[in-house]
Amino acid sequence: MTCSQCSGIEEQFNEAIARKTLKRFRRRGPDRTTRLLIESLRLALDRDRISGTTLLDIGAGIGAIHHVLLTNGVESAVHVDASTAHLSAAREETERRGHSGLVEFRRGDFVDIADHVASADVVTLDRVICCYHDMPRLVRLSAKRALRLYGAVYPRGTRWMRAAIALINVVMRIKRSPFRSFQHDPVEIDAVLRAAGLHRRHIQRSFGWEIVVYERR
């Protein structure tokens, strides 16, 4: 991640946004696409009867995925994020749920620290790929860490999503924010994952997003 994008993430995913997101999560649970991803992963874990499951959540935000999965079969998690405010909110919720000893928190750009992050049974990137300019490198390095399952949510390759992302970036320029969003071709994402030895076992689409789960056979 470029330094300007790191600064943009700190600015865009700030304390106010983190507090708002955490409050909504406590009231309603995960957002719809996150919930769909979690449900798909739970079904896969139940089917495969994986015990002692570990989770690596990249760009984990307030930690919605591990907050849910730590009570549904996952035994430990590593939470990676570049936003200080979201890491703080995630720690707070983790402590509130009594999971402090089960989650390791890492701040930074995953691509930069990937060599120092252990592999896990399950790797997730929930609306993270669209925040990173170098999709092949991020996806390749994260896929390498997935021992069994890989779950992701990213924008669909549709005209309206291209228009929406373009509009977001116009607003960011007007606000003089260095943060940018990216629409990477889902076909290219799939190709990188398959080249990493993963095979798609589930895909679901909402109006603007693709929710996918891959497995290592």
C-alpha positions as CSV (number, residue, x, y, z in Angstrom):
1,M,0.0,0.0,0.0
2,T,1.3,3.4,-0.9
3,C,1.9,5.9,2.0
4,S,-0.9,8.1,0.6
5,Q,-3.4,5.2,0.7
6,C,-2.3,4.4,4.2
7,S,-3.0,8.0,5.2
8,G,-6.3,7.8,3.3
9,I,-7.4,4.7,5.2
10,E,-6.6,6.4,8.5
11,E,-8.6,9.4,7.4
12,Q,-11.5,7.5,5.8
13,F,-11.9,4.8,8.5
14,N,-11.5,7.2,11.4
15,E,-12.7,7.1,15.0
16,A,-16.2,8.4,14.2
17,I,-16.7,5.8,11.5
18,A,-15.3,3.0,13.8
19,R,-17.7,4.0,16.6
20,K,-20.7,4.1,14.3
21,T,-19.8,0.8,12.7
22,L,-19.3,-0.9,16.1
23,K,-22.6,0.5,17.4
24,R,-24.5,-0.8,14.4
25,F,-22.8,-4.2,14.7
26,R,-23.8,-4.5,18.4
27,R,-27.4,-3.6,17.5
28,R,-27.9,-5.5,14.2
29,G,-25.0,-7.9,13.8
30,P,-22.8,-8.0,10.6
31,D,-23.8,-6.2,7.4
32,R,-25.6,-8.3,4.9
33,T,-22.7,-9.2,2.6
34,T,-20.5,-10.0,5.7
35,R,-23.3,-12.2,7.1
36,L,-23.5,-14.1,3.8
37,L,-19.8,-14.7,3.8
38,I,-19.9,-15.9,7.4
39,E,-22.8,-18.2,6.7
40,S,-21.0,-19.8,3.7
41,L,-17.8,-20.3,5.8
42,R,-19.8,-21.9,8.6
43,L,-21.4,-24.3,6.2
44,A,-18.0,-25.3,4.8
45,L,-16.5,-25.7,8.3
46,D,-19.5,-27.8,9.5
47,R,-19.3,-30.0,6.4
48,D,-15.6,-30.6,6.6
49,R,-15.8,-31.0,10.4
50,I,-12.6,-29.0,10.9
51,S,-11.5,-28.8,14.5
52,G,-9.1,-26.4,16.1
53,T,-9.7,-24.0,13.2
54,T,-7.6,-20.8,12.9
55,L,-8.7,-17.6,11.1
56,L,-6.7,-14.9,9.4
57,D,-8.9,-11.8,8.8
58,I,-7.2,-9.2,6.6
59,G,-8.6,-5.7,6.6
60,A,-10.8,-7.0,9.5
61,G,-12.3,-3.6,10.5
62,I,-14.1,-3.9,13.8
63,G,-13.7,-7.7,13.7
64,A,-17.2,-8.7,12.8
65,I,-16.1,-12.0,11.2
66,H,-14.0,-13.3,14.1
67,H,-16.5,-12.0,16.7
68,V,-19.1,-14.3,15.1
69,L,-16.9,-17.3,14.1
70,L,-15.2,-17.5,17.5
71,T,-18.5,-18.8,18.9
72,N,-19.0,-21.0,15.8
73,G,-16.1,-23.4,15.5
74,V,-13.1,-21.1,15.1
75,E,-10.6,-21.4,18.0
76,S,-8.2,-18.5,17.4
77,A,-7.9,-15.5,15.0
78,V,-5.4,-13.0,13.7
79,H,-6.8,-9.6,13.0
80,V,-4.9,-7.4,10.5
81,D,-5.9,-3.8,9.7
82,A,-4.3,-0.5,8.7
83,S,-6.8,1.6,10.6
84,T,-5.8,2.5,14.1
85,A,-9.4,3.4,15.0
86,H,-10.9,0.2,13.8
87,L,-8.2,-1.9,15.6
88,S,-9.1,-0.1,18.8
89,A,-12.8,-0.7,18.3
90,A,-12.1,-4.4,17.5
91,R,-10.0,-4.8,20.6
92,E,-12.8,-3.3,22.7
93,E,-15.5,-5.6,21.3
94,T,-13.1,-8.6,21.6
95,E,-12.6,-7.9,25.3
96,R,-16.3,-7.3,25.8
97,R,-17.0,-10.8,24.4
98,G,-14.3,-12.5,26.5
99,H,-12.2,-13.4,23.5
100,S,-9.0,-11.4,24.4
101,G,-6.8,-14.5,24.6
102,L,-8.0,-15.8,21.3
103,V,-7.2,-12.9,19.0
104,E,-3.9,-11.5,17.9
105,F,-4.0,-7.9,16.5
106,R,-1.6,-6.7,13.8
107,R,-1.6,-3.2,12.4
108,G,-0.3,-2.5,9.0
109,D,-0.4,-3.2,5.3
110,F,-0.8,-7.0,5.0
111,V,1.4,-7.1,1.8
112,D,4.2,-5.5,3.8
113,I,3.9,-7.8,6.8
114,A,2.8,-11.0,5.0
115,D,6.1,-12.8,5.6
116,H,5.6,-12.4,9.4
117,V,2.0,-13.6,9.5
118,A,1.3,-17.3,10.0
119,S,-0.9,-19.3,7.7
120,A,-4.5,-20.1,8.9
121,D,-7.2,-22.6,8.1
122,V,-9.5,-19.8,6.9
123,V,-8.4,-16.5,5.4
124,T,-11.0,-13.7,4.8
125,L,-10.9,-10.3,3.0
126,D,-14.3,-8.7,3.4
127,R,-14.5,-5.6,1.1
128,V,-10.8,-5.2,1.3
129,I,-9.6,-6.0,-2.3
130,C,-11.4,-2.9,-3.5
131,C,-9.2,-0.8,-1.2
132,Y,-5.9,-2.0,-2.6
133,H,-4.3,-0.9,-5.8
134,D,-2.1,-4.0,-6.4
135,M,-4.8,-6.7,-6.5
136,P,-2.6,-9.6,-7.8
137,R,0.0,-9.2,-5.0
138,L,-2.6,-8.8,-2.2
139,V,-4.7,-11.8,-3.4
140,R,-1.6,-14.0,-4.2
141,L,0.0,-13.4,-0.8
142,S,-3.3,-13.8,1.2
143,A,-4.2,-17.0,-0.8
144,K,-0.8,-18.4,0.1
145,R,-1.8,-18.2,3.8
146,A,-5.0,-20.1,3.3
147,L,-4.6,-23.8,4.4
148,R,-8.2,-24.8,3.7
149,L,-10.7,-22.0,2.9
150,Y,-10.5,-18.5,1.4
151,G,-13.4,-16.1,1.6
152,A,-13.8,-12.7,0.1
153,V,-16.3,-10.0,-0.8
154,Y,-15.5,-7.5,-3.6
155,P,-17.4,-5.4,-6.1
156,R,-19.1,-7.0,-9.1
157,G,-17.8,-6.2,-12.5
158,T,-20.9,-4.2,-13.5
159,R,-21.3,-0.8,-15.1
160,W,-23.2,0.6,-12.0
161,M,-20.4,-0.5,-9.7
162,R,-17.8,1.1,-12.0
163,A,-19.9,4.3,-11.9
164,A,-20.3,4.1,-8.1
165,I,-16.6,3.7,-7.5
166,A,-15.8,6.4,-9.9
167,L,-18.2,8.7,-8.1
168,I,-16.6,7.8,-4.7
169,N,-13.2,8.7,-6.0
170,V,-14.4,12.0,-7.4
171,V,-15.8,12.8,-3.9
172,M,-12.4,11.8,-2.4
173,R,-10.6,14.2,-4.7
174,I,-13.0,17.0,-3.9
175,K,-12.4,16.3,-0.2
176,R,-8.6,16.2,-0.9
177,S,-8.5,12.7,0.6
178,P,-5.7,10.4,-0.6
179,F,-8.1,7.4,-0.2
180,R,-9.2,5.6,-3.4
181,S,-11.4,2.7,-4.2
182,F,-10.6,0.2,-6.9
183,Q,-12.8,-2.1,-9.1
184,H,-10.7,-5.2,-10.0
185,D,-12.0,-7.6,-12.6
186,P,-13.6,-10.6,-10.8
187,V,-12.3,-12.9,-13.6
188,E,-8.8,-11.7,-12.8
189,I,-9.3,-12.3,-9.1
190,D,-10.5,-15.8,-9.8
191,A,-7.4,-16.4,-12.0
192,V,-5.0,-15.4,-9.3
193,L,-6.8,-17.6,-6.7
194,R,-6.8,-20.6,-9.0
195,A,-3.1,-20.1,-9.8
196,A,-2.5,-20.2,-6.0
197,G,-4.1,-23.7,-5.9
198,L,-7.6,-22.7,-4.7
199,H,-10.9,-23.8,-6.3
200,R,-14.1,-21.9,-6.0
201,R,-16.8,-23.8,-4.1
202,H,-19.4,-21.1,-3.6
203,I,-20.4,-17.8,-5.2
204,Q,-23.3,-15.5,-4.3
205,R,-24.1,-12.0,-5.7
206,S,-25.9,-9.1,-4.2
207,F,-26.7,-5.9,-6.2
208,G,-23.2,-4.6,-6.0
209,W,-21.0,-7.4,-4.5
210,E,-19.7,-10.9,-5.1
211,I,-19.3,-13.1,-2.1
212,V,-17.0,-16.1,-2.7
213,V,-15.5,-19.0,-0.9
214,Y,-12.6,-21.0,-2.3
215,E,-11.0,-24.2,-0.9
216,R,-7.7,-25.8,-1.1
217,R,-8.2,-29.4,-2.2
